[in-house]
Amino acid sequence: RMSFPEGRMVVVELPEVQPQHRGGLGASAVNGGVLSALFDYAIGCTPALRDPTRRCATVQLSMSFERPATGNHLRVEAVIDNGGPSTLFASAKLMDAEGRVCARCQGVVRVSNQPWASGESPATN
């Protein structure tokens, strides 16, 4: 689930962690690959906060895993830190159901001059 609260951040939620999402630190923690995918999704959509009509792509992610992400619900919040017309620097944090930060991410996103092929960004649907 994705949202853009007040156009200030990108929020990605995994409302129900499934058994196939687990596998880090035994069977209870969510696997790092799943956390990476959530970060990529959130950071990669931050350009939509500035211009939802342009294509974009994540070109770099740097993650730190601070504690096991356990529980049945995860939330990622991503914001733009800085950037120009073609490159954005963004950061994100991943929280468990209790609101504890489990991981952090910094990323770089390239913004294209090309619009989405359909004429509409997935961020505006």
Secondary structure as GFF3:
##gff-version 3
##sequence-region A 1 125
A	DSSP	beta_strand	2	3	.	.	.	ID=ss1
A	DSSP	three_ten_helix	5	7	.	.	.	ID=ss2
A	DSSP	beta_strand	10	14	.	.	.	ID=ss3
A	DSSP	three_ten_helix	19	21	.	.	.	ID=ss4
A	DSSP	beta_strand	22	24	.	.	.	ID=ss5
A	DSSP	beta_strand	29	30	.	.	.	ID=ss6
A	DSSP	alpha_helix	32	44	.	.	.	ID=ss7
A	DSSP	three_ten_helix	46	49	.	.	.	ID=ss8
A	DSSP	beta_strand	54	65	.	.	.	ID=ss9
A	DSSP	beta_strand	74	83	.	.	.	ID=ss10
A	DSSP	beta_strand	87	95	.	.	.	ID=ss11
A	DSSP	beta_strand	101	115	.	.	.	ID=ss12
A	DSSP	three_ten_helix	122	124	.	.	.	ID=ss13
###
